[in-house]
Amino acid sequence: MVEIRPATEADKPAVWQIIKAVIAGGDTYTFAPDTPEDVMTSFWFSPEKHVFVAEDEGQVLGTYWLKANQPGLGDHVGNGGYMVSPDAKGKGIGKMMAEHSIEEARRIGYDSIQFNFVVKSNTVAVNLWESVGFTVIGEIPDAIRHSKLGLTNAYIMYRKL
């Protein structure tokens, strides 16, 4: 039974293993594949973020964070980042985290969620977000130097809560 819960300090090594595997592809996040562990865990667990893990029988299968997309007068719009372990692909972990994060965003007090950067060629992510009510509201040309496709566009996706 998968449980989604707030991440703890003890989860950092498992979360790092997921981050390392995901960024190694150079195709879904802008982080260089050789970004060091301390840089990535500091980013993922930075103080303004609400970080969660999806865990099954003690194994962390995915992680996500929520934070305000902008400070001050824009802090009613949430933003987030999501990663699923390659070992858990196709098991519905991403969808579980997506649905959990929508409810968590409401609980935090966000009125909507905006993703500033969803790689257009990452159809798994685009389809997932559309399946839970997000729409593409913009497209950034040549936004990432994709490891296989070269310069690739990214979407801005949005959902009202």
C-alpha positions in Angstrom: 0.0 0.0 0.0 1.6 3.3 -1.1 1.6 6.0 1.5 2.3 9.6 0.6 3.7 11.5 3.6 5.8 14.6 4.4 9.5 13.9 3.7 12.0 13.8 6.6 15.7 14.3 6.9 16.1 10.5 6.8 14.5 10.4 3.3 17.2 12.5 1.7 19.4 9.6 0.6 16.5 7.8 -1.1 15.2 11.0 -2.7 18.7 11.7 -4.0 18.8 8.3 -5.7 15.6 9.2 -7.5 16.8 12.6 -8.4 20.1 11.2 -9.7 18.3 8.6 -11.9 15.9 11.2 -13.3 18.4 13.9 -14.2 20.8 11.4 -15.6 18.6 11.3 -18.8 19.0 14.9 -19.5 15.5 15.0 -21.0 13.0 16.1 -18.3 14.7 18.5 -16.0 17.2 21.3 -16.7 19.7 20.1 -14.1 23.0 18.8 -15.6 23.3 15.0 -15.1 26.4 15.5 -13.1 24.9 17.9 -10.6 26.2 17.0 -7.1 24.1 15.5 -4.4 24.5 18.4 -2.0 23.3 20.9 -4.7 20.3 18.8 -5.6 19.2 17.9 -2.1 19.6 21.5 -1.0 17.4 22.5 -4.0 14.7 19.8 -3.4 14.5 20.3 0.3 14.9 24.1 0.4 13.0 25.7 3.4 10.2 27.3 1.4 9.1 23.9 0.0 6.6 21.3 1.3 8.3 18.0 0.4 6.6 14.7 0.2 7.6 11.1 -0.6 5.5 8.2 -1.9 6.6 5.1 0.0 5.7 1.4 -0.3 6.9 -1.1 2.3 9.7 1.3 3.4 10.9 2.0 -0.1 10.6 5.6 -1.4 9.2 5.4 -4.9 8.6 9.0 -5.7 8.9 12.5 -4.3 7.3 15.9 -4.9 7.4 19.4 -3.5 5.0 22.4 -3.4 5.9 26.0 -2.9 4.5 29.4 -3.9 5.2 30.1 -7.5 5.9 33.8 -6.7 6.4 35.8 -3.5 4.1 38.4 -2.1 1.1 39.2 -4.2 1.6 36.0 -6.3 1.9 33.6 -3.4 -1.6 32.3 -3.9 -0.4 30.3 -6.9 1.4 27.1 -6.1 4.3 25.5 -8.0 5.8 22.0 -7.8 8.3 19.5 -8.9 7.8 15.7 -9.2 10.0 12.7 -9.7 9.3 9.0 -9.8 11.9 6.3 -9.4 12.6 4.5 -12.7 11.9 1.3 -10.7 8.4 2.4 -10.1 7.5 3.7 -13.6 4.1 2.6 -14.8 2.8 1.8 -11.3 0.6 4.9 -11.0 2.9 6.6 -8.5 3.0 9.8 -10.5 -0.8 10.0 -10.6 -1.1 9.3 -6.9 1.3 12.1 -6.1 -0.4 14.4 -8.6 -3.8 13.9 -6.9 -2.3 14.1 -3.4 -0.5 17.4 -4.3 -3.7 19.0 -5.6 -5.4 18.3 -2.2 -2.3 19.4 -0.4 -2.1 22.6 -2.4 -5.7 23.3 -1.4 -4.9 22.6 2.3 -1.9 25.0 2.1 -4.2 27.7 0.7 -3.2 27.9 -3.0 -5.9 29.0 -5.4 -4.2 27.4 -8.4 -1.1 25.5 -9.4 1.2 26.6 -12.3 4.1 24.6 -13.6 6.6 26.9 -15.3 8.5 24.2 -17.1 7.1 20.9 -18.4 9.3 19.5 -21.3 7.0 19.2 -24.3 8.5 15.9 -25.4 7.9 14.4 -21.9 4.5 13.1 -23.0 4.1 10.9 -20.0 4.2 14.0 -17.7 2.0 16.2 -20.1 -0.6 13.5 -20.3 -0.6 12.9 -16.6 -1.1 16.6 -15.8 -3.8 16.9 -18.4 -5.6 13.9 -16.9 -5.8 15.7 -13.6 -7.2 18.9 -15.0 -4.1 21.0 -16.0 -4.0 22.8 -19.3 -1.2 24.2 -21.4 -1.3 28.0 -21.2 2.0 28.8 -22.9 5.0 27.3 -24.7 8.6 28.3 -24.3 10.6 27.8 -27.5 14.0 26.0 -27.2 13.7 25.9 -23.4 16.0 22.9 -22.8 19.0 21.4 -24.4 17.5 17.9 -24.5 20.1 15.1 -24.5 18.6 13.4 -27.5 16.4 15.9 -29.3 18.5 19.0 -29.0 16.7 22.3 -28.4 13.2 21.4 -27.2 10.2 23.5 -26.1 8.6 23.4 -22.7 5.0 24.1 -21.6 3.6 26.2 -18.9 0.7 24.3 -17.4 -2.0 25.5 -15.1 -4.9 24.3 -13.0 -7.4 26.3 -11.0 -8.1 24.7 -7.6 
